């Protein structure tokens, strides 16, 4: 009787331990989703689309972008270079990354790029660009976010601004580069169609010879990516 009772108790104890262990297991944590949009593409598309839902004002679906005065590199090439490195780094840090494009020969309007981020239910939509100016002396990176007064982006304004400020600070810390601040915009189609927090990084001026060369250096691109990723980590409290 004692042997049978002991065996029974051990069996019950084993069931209790297994059940307790199962209960104690934490639920899998879903990774944050980041959508990266490498700005522009091989060929611009000058067909018009509304700048926001129900807007009568229209802009070209996607412009051709600028190009390097020293490197002769098109902006769309630089944007994808940086974006692919950013994807790799963010994935290493545990994020799920969705890309709007991974090749140059596409035809994706700015609205459609926002649609991709919206469908992915992205926790943050990061748009990667480079700048251009009529003066070769103009230099510095900037980070753009939807304006507070913009009727299309009221629900994402606060989070977009916070993400942009933290990414800006991350880039500043990582690169030490000249900067032009965090800038609100109300005229960007890619902002106005977005239902998720969004930011746009102007990595530097390709019309400035020195900055153009620097933007194409792998070592500097690594610093840019680190700065952006550090800002993303801070935004999500990592």
Phi and psi in degrees as GROMACS dihedral restraints (atoms count N, CA, C in turn):
[ dihedral_restraints ]
;  ai    aj    ak    al  type     phi  dphi    fc
    3     4     5     6     1   -64.0    20    10
    4     5     6     7     1   -42.4    20    10
    6     7     8     9     1   -63.2    20    10
    7     8     9    10     1   -42.6    20    10
    9    10    11    12     1   -65.2    20    10
   10    11    12    13     1   -39.5    20    10
   12    13    14    15     1   -65.8    20    10
   13    14    15    16     1   -41.8    20    10
   15    16    17    18     1   -63.0    20    10
   16    17    18    19     1   -43.7    20    10
   18    19    20    21     1   -62.1    20    10
   19    20    21    22     1   -40.2    20    10
   21    22    23    24     1   -65.0    20    10
   22    23    24    25     1   -42.6    20    10
   24    25    26    27     1   -63.6    20    10
   25    26    27    28     1   -41.1    20    10
   27    28    29    30     1   -63.6    20    10
   28    29    30    31     1   -39.1    20    10
   30    31    32    33     1   -63.2    20    10
   31    32    33    34     1   -45.2    20    10
   33    34    35    36     1   -63.3    20    10
   34    35    36    37     1   -39.5    20    10
   36    37    38    39     1   -63.9    20    10
   37    38    39    40     1   -40.4    20    10
   39    40    41    42     1   -63.2    20    10
   40    41    42    43     1   -41.2    20    10
   42    43    44    45     1   -63.8    20    10
   43    44    45    46     1   -41.1    20    10
   45    46    47    48     1   -63.7    20    10
   46    47    48    49     1   -42.3    20    10
   48    49    50    51     1   -64.4    20    10
   49    50    51    52     1   -44.3    20    10
   51    52    53    54     1   -62.6    20    10
   52    53    54    55     1   -44.2    20    10
   54    55    56    57     1   -64.4    20    10
   55    56    57    58     1   -42.6    20    10
   57    58    59    60     1   -63.2    20    10
   58    59    60    61     1   -40.6    20    10
   60    61    62    63     1   -62.8    20    10
   61    62    63    64     1   -42.4    20    10
   63    64    65    66     1   -63.3    20    10
   64    65    66    67     1   -40.6    20    10
   66    67    68    69     1   -67.1    20    10
   67    68    69    70     1   -35.2    20    10
   69    70    71    72     1   -73.8    20    10
   70    71    72    73     1   -17.5    20    10
   72    73    74    75     1   -67.4    20    10
   73    74    75    76     1   124.3    20    10
   75    76    77    78     1   -71.7    20    10
   76    77    78    79     1   149.6    20    10
   78    79    80    81     1   -67.4    20    10
   79    80    81    82     1   145.9    20    10
   81    82    83    84     1   -61.5    20    10
   82    83    84    85     1   133.7    20    10
   84    85    86    87     1   -88.1    20    10
   85    86    87    88     1   124.0    20    10
   87    88    89    90     1   -71.7    20    10
   88    89    90    91     1   133.8    20    10
   90    91    92    93     1   -71.4    20    10
   91    92    93    94     1   150.3    20    10
   93    94    95    96     1   -65.1    20    10
   94    95    96    97     1   143.9    20    10
   96    97    98    99     1  -102.0    20    10
   97    98    99   100     1   125.3    20    10
   99   100   101   102     1  -114.5    20    10
  100   101   102   103     1   126.6    20    10
  102   103   104   105     1  -101.7    20    10
  103   104   105   106     1   125.5    20    10
  105   106   107   108     1  -109.3    20    10
  106   107   108   109     1   129.5    20    10
  108   109   110   111     1  -115.5    20    10
  109   110   111   112     1   103.4    20    10
  111   112   113   114     1   -71.6    20    10
  112   113   114   115     1   111.9    20    10
  114   115   116   117     1   -59.8    20    10
  115   116   117   118     1   147.3    20    10
  117   118   119   120     1    70.7    20    10
  118   119   120   121     1  -169.1    20    10
  120   121   122   123     1  -168.4    20    10
  121   122   123   124     1   178.6    20    10
  123   124   125   126     1   -53.2    20    10
  124   125   126   127     1   -46.1    20    10
  126   127   128   129     1  -128.4    20    10
  127   128   129   130     1   133.2    20    10
  129   130   131   132     1   -68.5    20    10
  130   131   132   133     1   163.6    20    10
  132   133   134   135     1  -129.7    20    10
  133   134   135   136     1   107.9    20    10
  135   136   137   138     1   -86.3    20    10
  136   137   138   139     1     3.0    20    10
  138   139   140   141     1   -61.8    20    10
  139   140   141   142     1   148.8    20    10
  141   142   143   144     1   -93.9    20    10
  142   143   144   145     1   149.7    20    10
  144   145   146   147     1  -141.6    20    10
  145   146   147   148     1   152.9    20    10
  147   148   149   150     1   -61.3    20    10
  148   149   150   151     1   143.5    20    10
  150   151   152   153     1   -76.0    20    10
  151   152   153   154     1    -9.3    20    10
  153   154   155   156     1  -166.5    20    10
  154   155   156   157     1   170.5    20    10
  156   157   158   159     1   -57.9    20    10
  157   158   159   160     1   121.8    20    10
  159   160   161   162     1    76.5    20    10
  160   161   162   163     1     6.5    20    10
  162   163   164   165     1   -74.8    20    10
  163   164   165   166     1   142.8    20    10
  165   166   167   168     1   -89.3    20    10
  166   167   168   169     1   -23.0    20    10
  168   169   170   171     1   -74.5    20    10
  169   170   171   172     1   134.1    20    10
  171   172   173   174     1  -127.7    20    10
  172   173   174   175     1   151.8    20    10
  174   175   176   177     1  -134.3    20    10
  175   176   177   178     1   161.8    20    10
  177   178   179   180     1   -54.5    20    10
  178   179   180   181     1   144.8    20    10
  180   181   182   183     1   -59.6    20    10
  181   182   183   184     1   -40.7    20    10
  183   184   185   186     1  -162.2    20    10
  184   185   186   187     1   126.2    20    10
  186   187   188   189     1   -81.6    20    10
  187   188   189   190     1   170.4    20    10
  189   190   191   192     1   -82.1    20    10
  190   191   192   193     1   -14.2    20    10
  192   193   194   195     1    80.8    20    10
  193   194   195   196     1  -176.5    20    10
  195   196   197   198     1   -99.5    20    10
  196   197   198   199     1  -169.6    20    10
  198   199   200   201     1  -153.2    20    10
  199   200   201   202     1   161.5    20    10
  201   202   203   204     1   -76.5    20    10
  202   203   204   205     1   128.7    20    10
  204   205   206   207     1   -72.8    20    10
  205   206   207   208     1   -26.4    20    10
  207   208   209   210     1   -99.9    20    10
  208   209   210   211     1   -44.8    20    10
  210   211   212   213     1   -83.7    20    10
  211   212   213   214     1   -21.6    20    10
  213   214   215   216     1    64.7    20    10
  214   215   216   217     1    14.0    20    10
  216   217   218   219     1   -80.7    20    10
  217   218   219   220     1   131.0    20    10
  219   220   221   222     1   -66.6    20    10
  220   221   222   223     1   149.1    20    10
  222   223   224   225     1   -59.3    20    10
  223   224   225   226     1   -38.6    20    10
  225   226   227   228     1   -61.5    20    10
  226   227   228   229     1   -29.5    20    10
  228   229   230   231     1   -71.5    20    10
  229   230   231   232     1   -48.1    20    10
  231   232   233   234     1   -59.5    20    10
  232   233   234   235     1   -44.9    20    10
  234   235   236   237     1   -58.7    20    10
  235   236   237   238     1   -40.9    20    10
  237   238   239   240     1   -72.3    20    10
  238   239   240   241     1   -36.6    20    10
  240   241   242   243     1   -55.4    20    10
  241   242   243   244     1   -51.5    20    10
  243   244   245   246     1   -65.8    20    10
  244   245   246   247     1   -41.7    20    10
  246   247   248   249     1   -64.0    20    10
  247   248   249   250     1   -40.4    20    10
  249   250   251   252     1   -67.3    20    10
  250   251   252   253     1   -37.3    20    10
  252   253   254   255     1   -68.4    20    10
  253   254   255   256     1   -36.3    20    10
  255   256   257   258     1   -65.8    20    10
  256   257   258   259     1   -41.3    20    10
  258   259   260   261     1   -57.6    20    10
  259   260   261   262     1   -47.2    20    10
  261   262   263   264     1   -59.4    20    10
  262   263   264   265     1   -44.9    20    10
  264   265   266   267     1   -67.0    20    10
  265   266   267   268     1   -44.1    20    10
  267   268   269   270     1   -65.2    20    10
  268   269   270   271     1   -38.0    20    10
  270   271   272   273     1   -64.6    20    10
  271   272   273   274     1   -37.7    20    10
  273   274   275   276     1   -61.3    20    10
  274   275   276   277     1   -31.1    20    10
  276   277   278   279     1   -88.1    20    10
  277   278   279   280     1     5.1    20    10
  279   280   281   282     1    98.9    20    10
  280   281   282   283     1     7.4    20    10
  282   283   284   285     1   -88.5    20    10
  283   284   285   286     1   152.9    20    10
  285   286   287   288     1   -92.9    20    10
  286   287   288   289     1   127.7    20    10
  288   289   290   291     1  -115.4    20    10
  289   290   291   292     1   131.1    20    10
  291   292   293   294     1  -114.1    20    10
  292   293   294   295     1   131.6    20    10
  294   295   296   297     1  -105.5    20    10
  295   296   297   298     1   140.4    20    10
  297   298   299   300     1   -77.5    20    10
  298   299   300   301     1   -27.7    20    10
  300   301   302   303     1  -155.4    20    10
  301   302   303   304     1   151.6    20    10
  303   304   305   306     1  -127.2    20    10
  304   305   306   307     1     1.2    20    10
  306   307   308   309     1  -133.7    20    10
  307   308   309   310     1   170.5    20    10
  309   310   311   312     1   -89.8    20    10
  310   311   312   313     1   -32.0    20    10
  312   313   314   315     1   -86.1    20    10
  313   314   315   316     1    71.9    20    10
  315   316   317   318     1  -130.5    20    10
  316   317   318   319     1   170.3    20    10
  318   319   320   321     1  -137.4    20    10
  319   320   321   322     1    87.7    20    10
  321   322   323   324     1  -125.4    20    10
  322   323   324   325     1   116.1    20    10
  324   325   326   327     1   -72.9    20    10
  325   326   327   328     1   166.6    20    10
  327   328   329   330     1   -62.9    20    10
  328   329   330   331     1   -37.4    20    10
  330   331   332   333     1   -62.8    20    10
  331   332   333   334     1   -44.5    20    10
  333   334   335   336     1   -64.2    20    10
  334   335   336   337     1   -31.7    20    10
  336   337   338   339     1   -66.6    20    10
  337   338   339   340     1   -40.4    20    10
  339   340   341   342     1   -65.3    20    10
  340   341   342   343     1   -37.3    20    10
  342   343   344   345     1   -59.4    20    10
  343   344   345   346     1   -38.2    20    10
  345   346   347   348     1   -62.8    20    10
  346   347   348   349     1   -45.1    20    10
  348   349   350   351     1   -64.1    20    10
  349   350   351   352     1   -40.5    20    10
  351   352   353   354     1   -64.3    20    10
  352   353   354   355     1   -44.8    20    10
  354   355   356   357     1   -64.1    20    10
  355   356   357   358     1   -35.0    20    10
  357   358   359   360     1   -74.9    20    10
  358   359   360   361     1    -7.6    20    10
  360   361   362   363     1    51.9    20    10
  361   362   363   364     1    46.3    20    10
  363   364   365   366     1   -60.8    20    10
  364   365   366   367     1   141.7    20    10
  366   367   368   369     1   -79.3    20    10
  367   368   369   370     1   -19.7    20    10
  369   370   371   372     1  -158.4    20    10
  370   371   372   373     1   136.4    20    10
  372   373   374   375     1  -112.2    20    10
  373   374   375   376     1   114.4    20    10
  375   376   377   378     1  -110.7    20    10
  376   377   378   379     1   121.1    20    10
  378   379   380   381     1  -106.1    20    10
  379   380   381   382     1   126.5    20    10
  381   382   383   384     1  -106.3    20    10
  382   383   384   385     1   123.3    20    10
  384   385   386   387     1  -140.0    20    10
  385   386   387   388     1   172.8    20    10
  387   388   389   390     1  -131.8    20    10
  388   389   390   391     1   159.5    20    10
  390   391   392   393     1  -104.1    20    10
  391   392   393   394     1   166.9    20    10
  393   394   395   396     1  -146.1    20    10
  394   395   396   397     1   153.3    20    10
  396   397   398   399     1  -153.5    20    10
  397   398   399   400     1   158.5    20    10
  399   400   401   402     1   -71.2    20    10
  400   401   402   403     1   -22.9    20    10
  402   403   404   405     1   -98.4    20    10
  403   404   405   406     1   128.9    20    10
  405   406   407   408     1   -71.5    20    10
  406   407   408   409     1    -8.4    20    10
  408   409   410   411     1   -86.4    20    10
  409   410   411   412     1   -19.5    20    10
  411   412   413   414     1   -66.8    20    10
  412   413   414   415     1   130.5    20    10
  414   415   416   417     1  -148.4    20    10
  415   416   417   418     1   166.0    20    10
  417   418   419   420     1   116.0    20    10
  418   419   420   421     1   147.8    20    10
  420   421   422   423     1   -91.5    20    10
  421   422   423   424     1   160.4    20    10
  423   424   425   426     1  -146.5    20    10
  424   425   426   427     1   162.5    20    10
  426   427   428   429     1  -127.8    20    10
  427   428   429   430     1   126.8    20    10
  429   430   431   432     1  -105.9    20    10
  430   431   432   433     1   151.2    20    10
  432   433   434   435     1  -146.5    20    10
  433   434   435   436     1   161.6    20    10
  435   436   437   438     1   -64.7    20    10
  436   437   438   439     1   135.3    20    10
  438   439   440   441     1   -65.2    20    10
  439   440   441   442     1   147.0    20    10
  441   442   443   444     1   -63.3    20    10
  442   443   444   445     1   -30.7    20    10
  444   445   446   447     1   -83.3    20    10
  445   446   447   448     1    -3.4    20    10
  447   448   449   450     1   -75.9    20    10
  448   449   450   451     1   117.6    20    10
  450   451   452   453     1   -66.4    20    10
  451   452   453   454     1   -21.6    20    10
  453   454   455   456     1   -81.6    20    10
  454   455   456   457     1   -19.0    20    10
  456   457   458   459     1  -124.9    20    10
  457   458   459   460     1    22.4    20    10
  459   460   461   462     1   -59.8    20    10
  460   461   462   463     1   -36.7    20    10
  462   463   464   465     1   -75.5    20    10
  463   464   465   466     1   -19.1    20    10
  465   466   467   468     1  -113.4    20    10
  466   467   468   469     1     2.0    20    10
  468   469   470   471     1   -57.2    20    10
  469   470   471   472     1   -54.9    20    10
  471   472   473   474     1   -61.6    20    10
  472   473   474   475     1   -46.9    20    10
  474   475   476   477     1   -67.7    20    10
  475   476   477   478     1   -37.6    20    10
  477   478   479   480     1   -64.2    20    10
  478   479   480   481     1   -42.1    20    10
  480   481   482   483     1   -64.7    20    10
  481   482   483   484     1   -45.1    20    10
  483   484   485   486     1   -59.9    20    10
  484   485   486   487     1   -47.1    20    10
  486   487   488   489     1   -60.8    20    10
  487   488   489   490     1   -42.4    20    10
  489   490   491   492     1   -64.5    20    10
  490   491   492   493     1   -42.1    20    10
  492   493   494   495     1   -64.9    20    10
  493   494   495   496     1   -40.6    20    10
  495   496   497   498     1   -71.9    20    10
  496   497   498   499     1   -37.5    20    10
  498   499   500   501     1   -66.9    20    10
  499   500   501   502     1   -42.0    20    10
  501   502   503   504     1   -57.1    20    10
  502   503   504   505     1   -47.1    20    10
  504   505   506   507     1   -65.4    20    10
  505   506   507   508     1   -38.5    20    10
  507   508   509   510     1   -61.8    20    10
  508   509   510   511     1   -42.9    20    10
  510   511   512   513     1   -66.2    20    10
  511   512   513   514     1   -40.7    20    10
  513   514   515   516     1   -62.3    20    10
  514   515   516   517     1   -45.0    20    10
  516   517   518   519     1   -65.3    20    10
  517   518   519   520     1   -40.1    20    10
  519   520   521   522     1   -76.5    20    10
  520   521   522   523     1   -37.0    20    10
  522   523   524   525     1  -102.3    20    10
  523   524   525   526     1   -30.4    20    10
  525   526   527   528     1    65.8    20    10
  526   527   528   529     1    14.2    20    10
  528   529   530   531     1   -76.1    20    10
  529   530   531   532     1   159.9    20    10
  531   532   533   534     1   -60.3    20    10
  532   533   534   535     1   142.6    20    10
  534   535   536   537     1  -135.9    20    10
  535   536   537   538     1   159.7    20    10
  537   538   539   540     1  -119.1    20    10
  538   539   540   541     1    12.5    20    10
  540   541   542   543     1    92.3    20    10
  541   542   543   544     1  -174.1    20    10
  543   544   545   546     1  -105.7    20    10
  544   545   546   547     1   121.3    20    10
  546   547   548   549     1  -121.6    20    10
  547   548   549   550     1   125.3    20    10
  549   550   551   552     1   -78.5    20    10
  550   551   552   553     1   142.5    20    10
  552   553   554   555     1  -138.0    20    10
  553   554   555   556     1   142.1    20    10
  555   556   557   558     1  -117.6    20    10
  556   557   558   559     1    -0.4    20    10
  558   559   560   561     1  -109.4    20    10
  559   560   561   562     1    12.0    20    10
  561   562   563   564     1   -99.1    20    10
  562   563   564   565     1   119.3    20    10
  564   565   566   567     1   -57.6    20    10
  565   566   567   568     1   -40.9    20    10
  567   568   569   570     1   -65.0    20    10
  568   569   570   571     1   -20.7    20    10
  570   571   572   573     1   -83.7    20    10
  571   572   573   574     1   -47.1    20    10
  573   574   575   576     1   -67.3    20    10
  574   575   576   577     1   -24.0    20    10
  576   577   578   579     1   -94.8    20    10
  577   578   579   580     1    -2.0    20    10
  579   580   581   582     1   -80.8    20    10
  580   581   582   583     1   134.7    20    10
  582   583   584   585     1  -101.8    20    10
  583   584   585   586     1    -0.3    20    10
  585   586   587   588     1  -121.6    20    10
  586   587   588   589     1   156.7    20    10
  588   589   590   591     1   -53.6    20    10
  589   590   591   592     1   135.9    20    10
  591   592   593   594     1  -139.2    20    10
  592   593   594   595     1   146.5    20    10
  594   595   596   597     1  -143.5    20    10
  595   596   597   598     1   151.0    20    10
  597   598   599   600     1  -126.5    20    10
  598   599   600   601     1   126.6    20    10
  600   601   602   603     1  -103.9    20    10
  601   602   603   604     1   120.9    20    10
  603   604   605   606     1   -96.5    20    10
  604   605   606   607     1   102.4    20    10
  606   607   608   609     1   -70.0    20    10
  607   608   609   610     1   -18.8    20    10
  609   610   611   612     1   157.2    20    10
  610   611   612   613     1   177.6    20    10
  612   613   614   615     1   -99.2    20    10
  613   614   615   616     1   116.8    20    10
  615   616   617   618     1   -76.1    20    10
  616   617   618   619     1    -9.3    20    10
  618   619   620   621     1   -90.6    20    10
  619   620   621   622     1    -0.6    20    10
  621   622   623   624     1  -101.4    20    10
  622   623   624   625     1   115.8    20    10
  624   625   626   627     1   -53.3    20    10
  625   626   627   628     1   -47.0    20    10
  627   628   629   630     1   -66.0    20    10
  628   629   630   631     1   -43.7    20    10
  630   631   632   633     1   -69.5    20    10
  631   632   633   634     1   -35.8    20    10
  633   634   635   636     1   -58.6    20    10
  634   635   636   637     1   -46.6    20    10
  636   637   638   639     1   -64.0    20    10
  637   638   639   640     1   -43.1    20    10
  639   640   641   642     1   -62.5    20    10
  640   641   642   643     1   -39.9    20    10
  642   643   644   645     1   -62.8    20    10
  643   644   645   646     1   -23.9    20    10
  645   646   647   648     1   -94.3    20    10
  646   647   648   649     1    -1.9    20    10
  648   649   650   651     1   -78.6    20    10
  649   650   651   652     1   130.2    20    10
  651   652   653   654     1   -59.0    20    10
  652   653   654   655     1   -37.1    20    10
  654   655   656   657     1   -65.8    20    10
  655   656   657   658     1   -38.8    20    10
  657   658   659   660     1   -74.5    20    10
  658   659   660   661     1   -38.0    20    10
  660   661   662   663     1   -59.4    20    10
  661   662   663   664     1   -36.8    20    10
  663   664   665   666     1   -63.5    20    10
  664   665   666   667     1   -37.7    20    10
  666   667   668   669     1   -68.0    20    10
  667   668   669   670     1   -41.8    20    10
  669   670   671   672     1   -58.5    20    10
  670   671   672   673     1   -47.3    20    10
  672   673   674   675     1   -63.2    20    10
  673   674   675   676     1   -42.1    20    10
  675   676   677   678     1   -61.3    20    10
  676   677   678   679     1   -45.6    20    10
  678   679   680   681     1   -62.5    20    10
  679   680   681   682     1   -44.7    20    10
  681   682   683   684     1   -61.8    20    10
  682   683   684   685     1   -46.9    20    10
  684   685   686   687     1   -64.7    20    10
  685   686   687   688     1   -39.2    20    10
  687   688   689   690     1   -61.8    20    10
  688   689   690   691     1   -40.0    20    10
  690   691   692   693     1   -64.9    20    10
  691   692   693   694     1   -39.9    20    10
  693   694   695   696     1   -63.0    20    10
  694   695   696   697     1   -44.6    20    10
  696   697   698   699     1   -57.2    20    10
  697   698   699   700     1   -44.8    20    10
  699   700   701   702     1   -65.5    20    10
  700   701   702   703     1   -37.3    20    10
  702   703   704   705     1   -61.4    20    10
  703   704   705   706     1   -39.0    20    10
  705   706   707   708     1   -93.3    20    10
  706   707   708   709     1     9.1    20    10
  708   709   710   711     1    72.7    20    10
  709   710   711   712     1    26.9    20    10
